[in-house]
């Protein structure tokens, strides 16, 4: 969700530009929108007491796993930096969520929502920390700060309401859609900052 420096093959650390971060955020936007579309067209009717279908189970497992992959890409983009330890925590949370989701999809939607909610809460807190630390080096981090705070609140809401008879996978689709929106806003903000600094 993170980082600020790039290490060259010669092990020289140089400041990172926002261009790589913008590209990665755009990829995350596309992934999230495709994921939301698949959830809404295949699994939106599933509620807390239902058992996930094979498609729903696959989608639920893929989501936190993709976050791990995206965070790893940001680590490689950034090289060494102050947020590396925090992003390592985020990757560990994502792997734990993936493992938990693999177990949860053999239970019911309620269990899957609980796992998803706890993960969203914790990963949102990590994103918030990273964005605050990175705002002085990369800048234009206010969308990610808002997104991280929103993830904390949404995660707590999803986890708390996971046992409700009316809760379902449409809830996590909404969460992902909002995440895509803030990543897109971040792309615009980073682009505007690059234009200003280039003048």
KOLRO-300250 format. One record per residue: x, y, z of N, C-alpha, C in turn; residue in three letters. Coordinates in steps of 0.1 Angstrom, whole numbers, plus 5000, padded with zeros to 4 digits. Example, Ala and Ser with C-alpha at 12.3 -4.5 7.8 and 13.67 -1.06 7.14 Angstrom:
2
n.xx | n.yy | n.zz | ca.xx | ca.yy | ca.zz | c.xx | c.yy | c.zz | rest
5132 | 4943 | 5078 | 5123 | 4955 | 5078 | 5132 | 4967 | 5078 | ALA
5128 | 4978 | 5071 | 5137 | 4989 | 5071 | 5129 | 5000 | 5079 | SER
***
This chain:
199
n.xx | n.yy | n.zz | ca.xx | ca.yy | ca.zz | c.xx | c.yy | c.zz | rest
5009 | 4991 | 5000 | 5000 | 5000 | 5000 | 5010 | 5010 | 5000 | UNK
5030 | 5012 | 4991 | 5039 | 5019 | 5000 | 5053 | 5023 | 4997 | UNK
5061 | 5032 | 4995 | 5076 | 5034 | 4996 | 5082 | 5045 | 4987 | UNK
5096 | 5047 | 4990 | 5101 | 5060 | 4985 | 5114 | 5060 | 4979 | UNK
5122 | 5050 | 4979 | 5135 | 5050 | 4972 | 5137 | 5038 | 4964 | UNK
5146 | 5039 | 4954 | 5149 | 5028 | 4945 | 5163 | 5025 | 4945 | UNK
5167 | 5012 | 4947 | 5181 | 5008 | 4947 | 5185 | 5003 | 4933 | UNK
5195 | 5009 | 4928 | 5200 | 5005 | 4915 | 5208 | 4992 | 4916 | UNK
5211 | 4986 | 4904 | 5219 | 4973 | 4904 | 5232 | 4975 | 4911 | UNK
5237 | 4987 | 4911 | 5250 | 4990 | 4917 | 5249 | 4994 | 4932 | UNK
5237 | 4991 | 4937 | 5234 | 4994 | 4951 | 5234 | 5008 | 4955 | UNK
5232 | 5017 | 4945 | 5231 | 5031 | 4949 | 5217 | 5035 | 4951 | UNK
5214 | 5042 | 4962 | 5200 | 5045 | 4965 | 5197 | 5059 | 4959 | UNK
5187 | 5060 | 4951 | 5183 | 5073 | 4945 | 5168 | 5075 | 4948 | UNK
5164 | 5088 | 4948 | 5150 | 5091 | 4951 | 5141 | 5085 | 4940 | UNK
5130 | 5080 | 4945 | 5120 | 5074 | 4935 | 5111 | 5085 | 4930 | UNK
5107 | 5084 | 4917 | 5097 | 5093 | 4911 | 5084 | 5087 | 4913 | UNK
5073 | 5095 | 4912 | 5060 | 5090 | 4914 | 5055 | 5082 | 4902 | UNK
5062 | 5081 | 4891 | 5057 | 5075 | 4879 | 5054 | 5060 | 4881 | UNK
5064 | 5053 | 4888 | 5062 | 5039 | 4890 | 5050 | 5036 | 4900 | UNK
5049 | 5045 | 4910 | 5038 | 5044 | 4919 | 5024 | 5046 | 4912 | UNK
5024 | 5056 | 4903 | 5012 | 5059 | 4895 | 5008 | 5046 | 4887 | UNK
5018 | 5040 | 4880 | 5015 | 5029 | 4872 | 5009 | 5017 | 4880 | UNK
5015 | 5015 | 4892 | 5011 | 5004 | 4900 | 4997 | 5007 | 4906 | UNK
4994 | 5019 | 4909 | 4981 | 5023 | 4914 | 4970 | 5021 | 4903 | UNK
4974 | 5024 | 4891 | 4965 | 5022 | 4880 | 4962 | 5007 | 4878 | UNK
4972 | 4998 | 4879 | 4970 | 4984 | 4879 | 4960 | 4979 | 4890 | UNK
4962 | 4985 | 4902 | 4954 | 4982 | 4913 | 4939 | 4986 | 4910 | UNK
4937 | 4997 | 4904 | 4924 | 5002 | 4900 | 4917 | 4992 | 4891 | UNK
4924 | 4988 | 4881 | 4919 | 4978 | 4871 | 4915 | 4965 | 4878 | UNK
4925 | 4960 | 4886 | 4922 | 4947 | 4893 | 4910 | 4948 | 4901 | UNK
4909 | 4959 | 4909 | 4897 | 4960 | 4918 | 4884 | 4961 | 4911 | UNK
4884 | 4969 | 4900 | 4871 | 4970 | 4892 | 4867 | 4957 | 4886 | UNK
4877 | 4949 | 4881 | 4874 | 4936 | 4875 | 4869 | 4927 | 4886 | UNK
4875 | 4927 | 4898 | 4872 | 4919 | 4909 | 4857 | 4922 | 4913 | UNK
4854 | 4935 | 4914 | 4841 | 4939 | 4918 | 4830 | 4934 | 4908 | UNK
4833 | 4936 | 4895 | 4824 | 4931 | 4885 | 4822 | 4916 | 4886 | UNK
4832 | 4908 | 4888 | 4831 | 4894 | 4889 | 4822 | 4890 | 4902 | UNK
4825 | 4897 | 4913 | 4817 | 4894 | 4925 | 4802 | 4897 | 4923 | UNK
4799 | 4909 | 4917 | 4785 | 4913 | 4915 | 4778 | 4904 | 4905 | UNK
4785 | 4899 | 4895 | 4778 | 4891 | 4885 | 4777 | 4876 | 4889 | UNK
4786 | 4872 | 4898 | 4786 | 4857 | 4902 | 4782 | 4854 | 4916 | UNK
4784 | 4864 | 4925 | 4782 | 4860 | 4939 | 4775 | 4870 | 4948 | UNK
4770 | 4881 | 4942 | 4763 | 4891 | 4950 | 4752 | 4886 | 4959 | UNK
4745 | 4876 | 4954 | 4733 | 4871 | 4961 | 4737 | 4862 | 4973 | UNK
4749 | 4859 | 4975 | 4753 | 4850 | 4987 | 4752 | 4858 | 4999 | UNK
4746 | 4853 | 5010 | 4745 | 4859 | 5023 | 4752 | 4851 | 5033 | UNK
4752 | 4856 | 5045 | 4761 | 4851 | 5056 | 4760 | 4837 | 5059 | UNK
4748 | 4831 | 5058 | 4747 | 4817 | 5061 | 4750 | 4807 | 5049 | UNK
4752 | 4813 | 5037 | 4755 | 4805 | 5026 | 4769 | 4800 | 5026 | UNK
4771 | 4789 | 5019 | 4785 | 4784 | 5017 | 4790 | 4790 | 5004 | UNK
4802 | 4795 | 5004 | 4807 | 4801 | 4992 | 4808 | 4791 | 4980 | UNK
4804 | 4796 | 4968 | 4805 | 4787 | 4956 | 4820 | 4787 | 4953 | UNK
4824 | 4778 | 4943 | 4838 | 4777 | 4939 | 4843 | 4790 | 4934 | UNK
4835 | 4797 | 4926 | 4839 | 4810 | 4921 | 4841 | 4821 | 4932 | UNK
4831 | 4821 | 4941 | 4832 | 4831 | 4952 | 4844 | 4828 | 4961 | UNK
4847 | 4815 | 4964 | 4858 | 4811 | 4971 | 4871 | 4816 | 4965 | UNK
4872 | 4814 | 4952 | 4884 | 4818 | 4945 | 4886 | 4833 | 4945 | UNK
4875 | 4840 | 4943 | 4876 | 4855 | 4944 | 4880 | 4860 | 4958 | UNK
4875 | 4853 | 4968 | 4878 | 4858 | 4982 | 4893 | 4855 | 4985 | UNK
4898 | 4844 | 4980 | 4912 | 4840 | 4983 | 4922 | 4849 | 4975 | UNK
4918 | 4852 | 4962 | 4926 | 4860 | 4953 | 4928 | 4875 | 4959 | UNK
4918 | 4880 | 4965 | 4919 | 4895 | 4968 | 4930 | 4898 | 4978 | UNK
4931 | 4891 | 4990 | 4943 | 4895 | 4998 | 4956 | 4890 | 4992 | UNK
4956 | 4879 | 4984 | 4968 | 4875 | 4978 | 4973 | 4885 | 4968 | UNK
4964 | 4891 | 4961 | 4968 | 4902 | 4952 | 4974 | 4914 | 4959 | UNK
4969 | 4917 | 4971 | 4974 | 4928 | 4979 | 4989 | 4925 | 4983 | UNK
4992 | 4913 | 4986 | 5005 | 4909 | 4989 | 5014 | 4911 | 4977 | UNK
5010 | 4907 | 4965 | 5018 | 4908 | 4953 | 5020 | 4923 | 4950 | UNK
5010 | 4931 | 4951 | 5011 | 4945 | 4949 | 5021 | 4952 | 4959 | UNK
5020 | 4948 | 4971 | 5029 | 4954 | 4981 | 5043 | 4950 | 4978 | UNK
5045 | 4937 | 4974 | 5059 | 4932 | 4970 | 5064 | 4941 | 4958 | UNK
5056 | 4944 | 4949 | 5060 | 4952 | 4937 | 5064 | 4966 | 4942 | UNK
5057 | 4971 | 4952 | 5060 | 4985 | 4957 | 5074 | 4984 | 4964 | UNK
5076 | 4973 | 4971 | 5089 | 4971 | 4978 | 5101 | 4971 | 4968 | UNK
5099 | 4964 | 4958 | 5109 | 4963 | 4947 | 5111 | 4977 | 4941 | UNK
5100 | 4984 | 4939 | 5101 | 4997 | 4933 | 5108 | 5007 | 4942 | UNK
5106 | 5005 | 4955 | 5112 | 5015 | 4965 | 5126 | 5012 | 4969 | UNK
5130 | 4999 | 4969 | 5143 | 4996 | 4975 | 5143 | 4997 | 4990 | UNK
5154 | 5003 | 4995 | 5154 | 5005 | 5010 | 5148 | 5018 | 5013 | UNK
5141 | 5018 | 5025 | 5135 | 5030 | 5029 | 5128 | 5028 | 5043 | UNK
5122 | 5039 | 5048 | 5117 | 5038 | 5062 | 5104 | 5030 | 5063 | UNK
5098 | 5027 | 5051 | 5085 | 5020 | 5052 | 5086 | 5005 | 5049 | UNK
5098 | 5000 | 5047 | 5100 | 4987 | 5044 | 5095 | 4977 | 5054 | UNK
5098 | 4980 | 5067 | 5093 | 4971 | 5078 | 5078 | 4971 | 5079 | UNK
5072 | 4983 | 5077 | 5058 | 4984 | 5077 | 5051 | 4976 | 5066 | UNK
5057 | 4977 | 5054 | 5052 | 4970 | 5043 | 5053 | 4955 | 5045 | UNK
5064 | 4951 | 5051 | 5066 | 4936 | 5054 | 5055 | 4931 | 5063 | UNK
5051 | 4940 | 5073 | 5040 | 4936 | 5082 | 5027 | 4935 | 5074 | UNK
5025 | 4944 | 5064 | 5013 | 4943 | 5055 | 5013 | 4930 | 5047 | UNK
5025 | 4926 | 5042 | 5026 | 4914 | 5034 | 5022 | 4902 | 5043 | UNK
5027 | 4902 | 5055 | 5025 | 4891 | 5065 | 5010 | 4890 | 5068 | UNK
5003 | 4902 | 5069 | 4989 | 4902 | 5072 | 4981 | 4897 | 5060 | UNK
4986 | 4900 | 5048 | 4979 | 4895 | 5036 | 4981 | 4881 | 5034 | UNK
4992 | 4875 | 5037 | 4994 | 4861 | 5036 | 4986 | 4853 | 5047 | UNK
4985 | 4859 | 5059 | 4977 | 4853 | 5069 | 4962 | 4854 | 5065 | UNK
4958 | 4865 | 5059 | 4944 | 4866 | 5054 | 4941 | 4856 | 5043 | UNK
4951 | 4854 | 5034 | 4949 | 4844 | 5024 | 4947 | 4830 | 5029 | UNK
4956 | 4827 | 5039 | 4955 | 4814 | 5045 | 4941 | 4812 | 5053 | UNK
4938 | 4823 | 5060 | 4925 | 4822 | 5067 | 4913 | 4821 | 5058 | UNK
4914 | 4828 | 5046 | 4903 | 4827 | 5036 | 4902 | 4814 | 5030 | UNK
4913 | 4807 | 5028 | 4913 | 4794 | 5022 | 4905 | 4784 | 5031 | UNK
4907 | 4786 | 5044 | 4899 | 4778 | 5054 | 4885 | 4783 | 5055 | UNK
4883 | 4796 | 5054 | 4869 | 4802 | 5056 | 4860 | 4798 | 5045 | UNK
4865 | 4797 | 5032 | 4856 | 4794 | 5021 | 4850 | 4780 | 5021 | UNK
4856 | 4771 | 5030 | 4850 | 4758 | 5032 | 4840 | 4758 | 5043 | UNK
4837 | 4770 | 5049 | 4827 | 4771 | 5060 | 4815 | 4779 | 5054 | UNK
4814 | 4791 | 5057 | 4803 | 4799 | 5052 | 4807 | 4814 | 5049 | UNK
4798 | 4821 | 5043 | 4801 | 4835 | 5040 | 4804 | 4843 | 5053 | UNK
4797 | 4840 | 5063 | 4799 | 4847 | 5076 | 4813 | 4847 | 5080 | UNK
4819 | 4835 | 5080 | 4833 | 4833 | 5084 | 4843 | 4841 | 5075 | UNK
4840 | 4840 | 5062 | 4848 | 4847 | 5052 | 4847 | 4862 | 5054 | UNK
4836 | 4867 | 5057 | 4834 | 4882 | 5059 | 4842 | 4886 | 5072 | UNK
4842 | 4877 | 5082 | 4849 | 4881 | 5094 | 4864 | 4882 | 5091 | UNK
4869 | 4872 | 5084 | 4884 | 4872 | 5080 | 4887 | 4884 | 5072 | UNK
4878 | 4887 | 5062 | 4880 | 4898 | 5053 | 4880 | 4911 | 5061 | UNK
4870 | 4913 | 5070 | 4869 | 4925 | 5078 | 4881 | 4928 | 5087 | UNK
4886 | 4917 | 5094 | 4898 | 4919 | 5102 | 4910 | 4923 | 5094 | UNK
4911 | 4916 | 5083 | 4923 | 4919 | 5074 | 4922 | 4934 | 5069 | UNK
4910 | 4938 | 5064 | 4908 | 4951 | 5059 | 4911 | 4962 | 5070 | UNK
4907 | 4959 | 5082 | 4910 | 4968 | 5093 | 4925 | 4970 | 5095 | UNK
4932 | 4958 | 5096 | 4946 | 4959 | 5099 | 4954 | 4964 | 5088 | UNK
4951 | 4960 | 5075 | 4959 | 4965 | 5064 | 4956 | 4980 | 5061 | UNK
4944 | 4984 | 5065 | 4941 | 4998 | 5064 | 4949 | 5007 | 5073 | UNK
4951 | 5001 | 5085 | 4960 | 5008 | 5095 | 4974 | 5009 | 5090 | UNK
4979 | 4998 | 5084 | 4993 | 4998 | 5078 | 4994 | 5008 | 5067 | UNK
4984 | 5008 | 5058 | 4984 | 5018 | 5047 | 4984 | 5032 | 5052 | UNK
4977 | 5035 | 5062 | 4976 | 5048 | 5068 | 4990 | 5052 | 5073 | UNK
4997 | 5043 | 5080 | 5010 | 5046 | 5086 | 5020 | 5049 | 5074 | UNK
5019 | 5040 | 5064 | 5028 | 5042 | 5052 | 5026 | 5055 | 5045 | UNK
5014 | 5059 | 5043 | 5010 | 5071 | 5036 | 5015 | 5083 | 5043 | UNK
5013 | 5083 | 5057 | 5018 | 5094 | 5065 | 5033 | 5095 | 5064 | UNK
5040 | 5084 | 5065 | 5055 | 5085 | 5064 | 5060 | 5089 | 5051 | UNK
5053 | 5086 | 5040 | 5057 | 5088 | 5027 | 5053 | 5102 | 5021 | UNK
5045 | 5109 | 5028 | 5040 | 5122 | 5023 | 5050 | 5132 | 5021 | UNK
5062 | 5132 | 5028 | 5072 | 5142 | 5027 | 5082 | 5139 | 5016 | UNK
5083 | 5126 | 5012 | 5092 | 5122 | 5001 | 5086 | 5121 | 4988 | UNK
5074 | 5114 | 4987 | 5067 | 5113 | 4974 | 5057 | 5124 | 4973 | UNK
5050 | 5127 | 4984 | 5040 | 5137 | 4984 | 5027 | 5132 | 4978 | UNK
5016 | 5141 | 4978 | 5003 | 5137 | 4973 | 4998 | 5124 | 4979 | UNK
4999 | 5123 | 4992 | 4995 | 5111 | 4998 | 4981 | 5112 | 5005 | UNK
4975 | 5123 | 5004 | 4962 | 5125 | 5011 | 4951 | 5115 | 5006 | UNK
4951 | 5111 | 4994 | 4941 | 5100 | 4990 | 4943 | 5087 | 4997 | UNK
4956 | 5084 | 4999 | 4959 | 5071 | 5005 | 4957 | 5072 | 5020 | UNK
4959 | 5084 | 5026 | 4956 | 5085 | 5040 | 4941 | 5084 | 5043 | UNK
4933 | 5090 | 5034 | 4918 | 5088 | 5035 | 4914 | 5074 | 5033 | UNK
4920 | 5068 | 5022 | 4917 | 5054 | 5019 | 4920 | 5044 | 5031 | UNK
4932 | 5047 | 5037 | 4936 | 5038 | 5048 | 4926 | 5039 | 5060 | UNK
4923 | 5052 | 5063 | 4913 | 5054 | 5074 | 4900 | 5048 | 5071 | UNK
4895 | 5049 | 5058 | 4883 | 5043 | 5054 | 4883 | 5028 | 5055 | UNK
4895 | 5022 | 5052 | 4896 | 5008 | 5052 | 4895 | 5003 | 5067 | UNK
4901 | 5010 | 5076 | 4900 | 5007 | 5090 | 4885 | 5007 | 5095 | UNK
4878 | 5017 | 5091 | 4864 | 5018 | 5095 | 4855 | 5007 | 5088 | UNK
4858 | 5005 | 5075 | 4850 | 4995 | 5067 | 4853 | 4981 | 5072 | UNK
4866 | 4979 | 5075 | 4869 | 4965 | 5080 | 4863 | 4962 | 5093 | UNK
4862 | 4972 | 5102 | 4856 | 4970 | 5115 | 4841 | 4968 | 5113 | UNK
4835 | 4975 | 5104 | 4820 | 4974 | 5101 | 4817 | 4960 | 5095 | UNK
4826 | 4956 | 5086 | 4824 | 4942 | 5079 | 4825 | 4931 | 5089 | UNK
4836 | 4932 | 5098 | 4838 | 4922 | 5108 | 4826 | 4921 | 5118 | UNK
4822 | 4933 | 5123 | 4811 | 4934 | 5133 | 4798 | 4929 | 5127 | UNK
4796 | 4931 | 5114 | 4783 | 4927 | 5108 | 4783 | 4914 | 5101 | UNK
4794 | 4907 | 5102 | 4796 | 4895 | 5094 | 4785 | 4884 | 5098 | UNK
4780 | 4884 | 5110 | 4770 | 4874 | 5114 | 4756 | 4878 | 5111 | UNK
4754 | 4891 | 5106 | 4740 | 4895 | 5102 | 4734 | 4887 | 5091 | UNK
4722 | 4885 | 5092 | 4715 | 4877 | 5081 | 4715 | 4884 | 5068 | UNK
4716 | 4898 | 5068 | 4716 | 4905 | 5056 | 4729 | 4908 | 5050 | UNK
4740 | 4905 | 5057 | 4753 | 4907 | 5052 | 4757 | 4897 | 5041 | UNK
4765 | 4901 | 5031 | 4769 | 4892 | 5020 | 4781 | 4898 | 5013 | UNK
4784 | 4891 | 5002 | 4796 | 4895 | 4994 | 4794 | 4908 | 4987 | UNK
4782 | 4913 | 4985 | 4781 | 4926 | 4980 | 4787 | 4937 | 4988 | UNK
4789 | 4934 | 5001 | 4795 | 4943 | 5011 | 4810 | 4945 | 5007 | UNK
4817 | 4934 | 5005 | 4831 | 4935 | 5002 | 4833 | 4940 | 4988 | UNK
4823 | 4939 | 4979 | 4824 | 4945 | 4966 | 4824 | 4960 | 4967 | UNK
4816 | 4965 | 4976 | 4815 | 4979 | 4978 | 4828 | 4984 | 4984 | UNK
4834 | 4977 | 4993 | 4847 | 4980 | 4999 | 4858 | 4982 | 4988 | UNK
4858 | 4972 | 4979 | 4868 | 4972 | 4969 | 4866 | 4983 | 4959 | UNK
4854 | 4986 | 4956 | 4851 | 4997 | 4947 | 4855 | 5011 | 4952 | UNK
4853 | 5013 | 4965 | 4858 | 5025 | 4971 | 4874 | 5026 | 4971 | UNK
4880 | 5014 | 4973 | 4894 | 5013 | 4973 | 4900 | 5017 | 4959 | UNK
4893 | 5012 | 4948 | 4897 | 5015 | 4935 | 4896 | 5030 | 4932 | UNK
4885 | 5036 | 4938 | 4883 | 5051 | 4936 | 4895 | 5059 | 4942 | UNK
4899 | 5055 | 4954 | 4909 | 5063 | 4960 | 4923 | 5060 | 4954 | UNK
4925 | 5048 | 4949 | 4938 | 5046 | 4941 | 4938 | 5055 | 4928 | UNK
4926 | 5056 | 4922 | 4925 | 5065 | 4910 | 4928 | 5079 | 4914 | UNK
4922 | 5084 | 4925 | 4924 | 5097 | 4929 | 4939 | 5099 | 4932 | UNK
4945 | 5089 | 4938 | 4960 | 5090 | 4941 | 4968 | 5092 | 4928 | UNK
4964 | 5085 | 4917 | 4971 | 5086 | 4905 | 4970 | 5100 | 4900 | UNK
4958 | 5106 | 4901 | 4956 | 5120 | 4896 | 4964 | 5130 | 4905 | UNK
4964 | 5127 | 4918 | 4972 | 5136 | 4927 | 4987 | 5135 | 4924 | UNK
4992 | 5123 | 4922 | 5006 | 5121 | 4920 | 5010 | 5128 | 4906 | UNK
5001 | 5126 | 4896 | 5004 | 5132 | 4883 | 5004 | 5148 | 4884 | UNK
4995 | 5153 | 4892 | 4995 | 5168 | 4893 | 5007 | 5173 | 4901 | UNK
5012 | 5165 | 4910 | 5024 | 5169 | 4918 | 5036 | 5168 | 4908 | UNK
5037 | 5158 | 4900 | 5048 | 5157 | 4891 | 5048 | 5169 | 4881 | UNK
5037 | 5173 | 4876 | 5036 | 5184 | 4867 | 5041 | 5197 | 4874 | UNK
5037 | 5199 | 4887 | 5041 | 5211 | 4894 | 5056 | 5211 | 4896 | UNK
5062 | 5200 | 4900 | 5076 | 5199 | 4903 | 5085 | 5200 | 4890 | UNK
5079 | 5197 | 4879 | 5086 | 5197 | 4866 | 5087 | 5211 | 4861 | UNK
5079 | 5220 | 4866 | 5079 | 5234 | 4861 | 5091 | 5242 | 4866 | UNK
***
